[in-house]
Amino acid sequence: DTSAWVAADFHVHTVESPDSSVTPSDRVNALLAEGIDLAVVTDHDRVTDLGPVLRGLGITDRLVTSSGAEIASAAGGYGRFGAYPLPGTAGAPEDAAPVYFGKLPAAMFADARRLGARVIQVNHARAKSGIGYFDLVHLDPKTGRASGEFSPDFDALEVFDGLSLEQRDDVRQGVVDLIGLARRGKRIAAVGDSGTHDLFYGAGYPRTYVHAPREPAATRLERVTRALLGA
């Protein structure tokens, strides 16, 4: 019985990301099929709104979505970060996304908050592909020390993601990093997200359950956001 819990996935992609082919309507159907109550769309450096699809299907009472972006500071950058919620724009989708090129993490986070993001989330903190923030800033979980480029101005850490579903050591590392952050005096929300780019691989696996009584869908995002921020 999950009636007192909100099933959330704070990291999903659509065709608006260059490495995904999932249409907005297919993404909504996949989220519904897996029992997700709240999803944050985090396309790469673009803000995508699934609201029109929900309203068109008449299911705004079943699924709440929030627009966000994944700051994809890849080559020469400092990792991948979720920023949400973010308002859309009448212009191009990328116009509403935080700037990352040539920016240190502190500047990226500040720009995301300036645009309205209340939650900054570290995605793929350790990644064999070389895009892990904690690897790039040399965060030592044993001491909590990191290089000068490290900024602690984030609110959540993706300790479990779809790439780690069958990688026990990767899952363990997420917990170890929480301890390393605690050694710096940094206590944050731990989340599990799918990071899904595909239709049949993973929406909601893993997911985050936030304890909250059932309530009108319109207030669900606010309650979950407050929980992540420890409010």
N, C-alpha and C positions, 0 to 999 in steps of 0.2 A: 504494500500500500504506500504509494508515494504522494498521497493527497496533500501532505504538509510540506512538500518539497518542490522546488522549481528546478527542472532539468535544463541546464544551460550549456551551450557550446559557444565560447567566446572567440572562435577562430575558424571561420569558414570562408570559402572562396567561390566565385562564380566566373563566368566567361569574361568578366571585366579584368580578371587577372590574366596575364599573357600565357600562363602555364595551366590554365583551366579551360574546359570546354562546356561546363555546366551552365545551362541557361537559368535565369532567375526563377522561372516557373518550375523547372526540374529541381532546383535547389530547395524551394519551398516544399515540394512534394516529398523529397528525401528527408527533410527535417521532420515533417509530420509523420512519415512512416516510421521513424525511429523514436517517436515520443518526446521530441524536444519541445520545451515550452518557451524558451527564449534563446535566440541566436543573434550573434553579432557578426555582421558581414565585414570581413577585413580583406578586401581586395588589395593587391599591391599598389600602394601610392595612388589609390583612387577611392572615392567615396561612392558606394552603391546603396541604393534604397530599394528594399523589397516590399515596401509598403503598398505600392500600386498592385502588385500581384496578390497580396493578402486581401486587399479591399475588393479586387476583382473576383476573387473566389468566395468572398463573404466569410472569411475565417479569422478575422481579427480577434475573435474571442478565444481562439485555440492556440495561436502562435504569435508571439511578440518578437519583432526583429528590431535591431538597432543598426544604424549605419556607423561604420568605423573605417579604419584603414590599417593595413600592415605597412609600417615604415620599413621599406626593404633596402636598407643601406648596405648593399652587397659589396661589390669589388671596391676595396679600399675603404670600406665603411666599418661599422661597429656592430652589425647584427640586425635582427628583425624584432620589431616592436609593434604590439597592438595598441591602437589609440582609439578610444570610444567613450561616449557617443560623439559623433561629429555631424554637424548639420551639412546638408547638401548645398549645392550651388546651382544657379541658373546657367552657369557656364559649363565648361568641360569638367568631367568628374575628377580629374587630377587637380583642378584649381582649389579644391577644398581640402586636399591632403597636406599633411605637414611636410615641410622642406627638409631634406636630409643631405643633399649633395654638398660635400665639403664641410659638414657640420659635425661638431663633437656631440656626444650623447646628450649633455646638458642642454645644448642649444636645440637639438631635436625635440626633447621632451618639453622645453619651454614653448616652442612653436606649436606643438600639439595642444598644449593647455591654452595657449592664446586663441586657437581655433575652436575651443570649446570642449576638448577631451577632459573628462573627469578621471578616467582610468588610463594609466600607462602600464602596459603589460610586456614583460620580457618573454618573447617567444623563442623556442629552440635555443635555450641559453648555452647548451653544449651541443655542437653539431659536427659530425665527421666531415661535412662538406665545407667547413671553414667559415660558417656564418654565425657562430655562437658568440653572443655578447660576452659571456663570462670567460670564454677562451680568449677572445680578442683583447680583453682588458686584463687578462692574467689574474682573475679572481682566485685566490687560494682559499678553499673552504676550511682548511685547518687553522688559518690565522685570521681570515676575513680581509686580508690585505689585497690591494689591486693597484694597477697602474694609475697614473694621474688622469687618464682619460675617463676613468670610471665615474659615473654619476649615479647616486642612489635615489634619484628623484623618480622612482617608479612605484607602483602600487600593488602589482600582482606578478607572480612568476608562474609560468607554464611548467609545472614539475612533471607532467605526464602528457604526451601528445601522441597523435596517430602514428608517427614514425617509430615510436618506442613500444608499441603494443606487445611485441614479442622480444623486446630487448631488455631483459631484467636489469642489467648493469646500468642502462640509461635511466631507468625508473629510479633505481637506487641513488643515482647521481643527483637527481632533482631534490631528493630529501637531504642529501649531504649539503647541497648548496643552500638550502634553507637554514641549516645550522651555521654555515659560513657567514651568511648575512646576519644571523642573530649575533654572531661574534662581533659584528660591526655595530650592533645596536639597532639593526634594521629588521623589523618584523612586518611581514606582508602577507597578503592573501595567496594561498597556493591553489592553482586551478589545473584542471585537466581538460584539454581540448582536442578535437580531431585534427584541425588544420587541413581539413579535407579539400582537395582540388577536384576530386572525381565524383561520379554519381553513385557508383556501387562500392566505393571504398571509403566508408567511414563516417558519415555525419553522426555525431554523438558518440563516437568511440575513440578515445574516452570522452567523458562529459563531467560536468561539475554539478553537484546537487547543492542548492542553497536552501537552508531551512526557512520556510516562510508559510504562513497560512494561505489558503486559497483566497484570492481576491480578484477584483476586476482586472482584466488584462492591462488596462491603461496604466495601472500603478505598479505593475510587475517589474519593469525595467528600473524604476526609481528604487524600489526595495532592494533589488539585487545589487545595484550600483552602490548603495549605502553599505550593504554587507561587505562588499569587496574592499571598501575604503575603511572598514572598521567603525563606521558611524552608527 
